[in-house]
């Protein structure tokens, strides 16, 4: 199973607002993909100590980094669906890597839950589905 965690999931975990993300990190049946946009968003929103914790997290668990340019047609597809700038990139990223799920607390993603290539769930919904 391939998932993408939106930046808010990492930030909540680093800020100790949600410990349950640890269940996903320890599950070897899940491939977690991350791209530059998500990575930069995390670093922009946490302090220096949390940045160190984030780098440590990346070194302790297996993450798949994707740094390729996204196809313009996908970016246009998600723009036409009404997503915001950063969300357009994340949705395109999910489709390119063939993600099964995007895990996000972002109300814009959750409001427009129906995508043809991947499913958007919040963390609690994903964990219920996982069990």
C-alpha positions in Angstrom: 0.0 0.0 0.0 1.3 3.4 -0.9 0.3 6.5 1.1 1.2 10.2 1.2 1.0 12.1 4.4 0.1 15.7 4.1 2.5 18.1 5.9 0.0 18.7 8.7 0.3 15.0 9.7 4.0 15.3 10.2 3.7 18.7 12.0 1.0 17.4 14.4 3.2 14.4 15.1 6.3 16.5 15.7 4.4 18.9 17.9 3.1 16.0 19.9 -0.5 16.7 19.0 -0.9 13.2 17.6 1.0 10.1 18.6 -1.0 7.7 16.5 1.1 8.4 13.4 3.7 6.1 15.0 1.4 3.2 14.1 1.8 4.0 10.4 5.6 4.5 10.7 6.0 1.0 12.2 3.8 -0.8 9.6 6.1 -2.4 7.1 3.2 -3.0 4.7 2.9 0.7 4.1 5.2 2.7 1.7 5.2 6.4 2.7 6.1 8.8 -0.1 7.2 12.4 0.4 8.0 15.1 -2.1 9.8 18.4 -1.9 6.6 20.5 -1.4 5.6 18.5 1.7 9.2 18.5 3.0 9.6 22.3 2.7 6.1 22.9 4.2 7.1 20.9 7.3 10.4 22.7 7.7 8.8 26.1 7.3 6.3 25.3 10.1 8.4 23.8 12.9 11.2 25.2 15.1 14.8 24.1 15.0 14.4 21.3 17.5 11.5 19.9 15.6 13.5 20.0 12.4 16.1 17.8 14.0 13.3 15.4 15.1 12.0 15.4 11.6 15.4 14.5 10.1 15.7 11.8 12.8 12.3 10.4 11.9 13.3 10.3 8.2 16.5 8.4 9.1 14.7 5.9 11.4 11.9 4.9 9.0 11.7 4.1 5.3 10.3 7.0 3.2 10.3 7.2 -0.5 11.4 10.6 -1.8 10.1 11.8 -5.1 11.7 14.8 -6.7 10.7 14.6 -10.3 8.9 17.3 -12.1 5.1 16.7 -12.2 3.3 16.5 -15.5 1.6 19.7 -16.5 -1.6 17.9 -17.6 -2.0 16.5 -14.0 -1.4 20.0 -12.5 -4.1 21.4 -14.8 -6.5 18.5 -14.0 -6.4 19.3 -10.3 -6.5 23.0 -10.9 -9.7 22.5 -12.8 -11.1 20.6 -9.9 -10.7 23.8 -7.8 -7.8 22.9 -5.5 -5.5 25.5 -4.1 -1.9 25.9 -5.4 -0.1 23.6 -2.9 -3.0 21.1 -2.9 -2.8 20.9 -6.8 0.8 19.7 -6.5 0.1 17.2 -3.7 -2.9 15.7 -5.6 -0.8 15.5 -8.8 2.0 13.9 -6.7 -0.4 11.3 -5.4 -1.6 10.3 -8.8 2.0 10.1 -10.3 3.2 7.8 -7.6 -0.1 5.8 -7.7 -0.8 6.4 -4.1 -3.7 4.5 -2.6 -4.4 7.1 0.1 -3.6 10.7 0.9 -3.8 11.2 4.7 -4.7 14.8 5.6 -6.5 16.9 8.1 -6.8 19.7 5.4 -10.4 20.6 5.2 -10.1 21.5 1.5 -8.9 18.0 0.6 -11.4 16.4 2.9 -14.2 18.5 1.4 -13.4 17.4 -2.1 -12.7 13.8 -1.1 -13.6 12.1 -4.3 -10.6 11.7 -6.6 -10.5 9.0 -9.3 -6.9 7.8 -8.5 -6.6 7.9 -4.7 -8.7 8.3 -1.6 -8.4 11.1 0.9 -8.9 10.2 4.5 -8.0 11.9 7.8 -5.6 9.9 10.1 -8.3 8.4 12.3 -10.3 7.2 9.2 -7.2 5.7 7.7 -6.3 3.8 10.9 -9.8 2.4 11.1 -9.5 1.2 7.4 -6.1 -0.2 8.1 -7.4 -2.5 10.9 
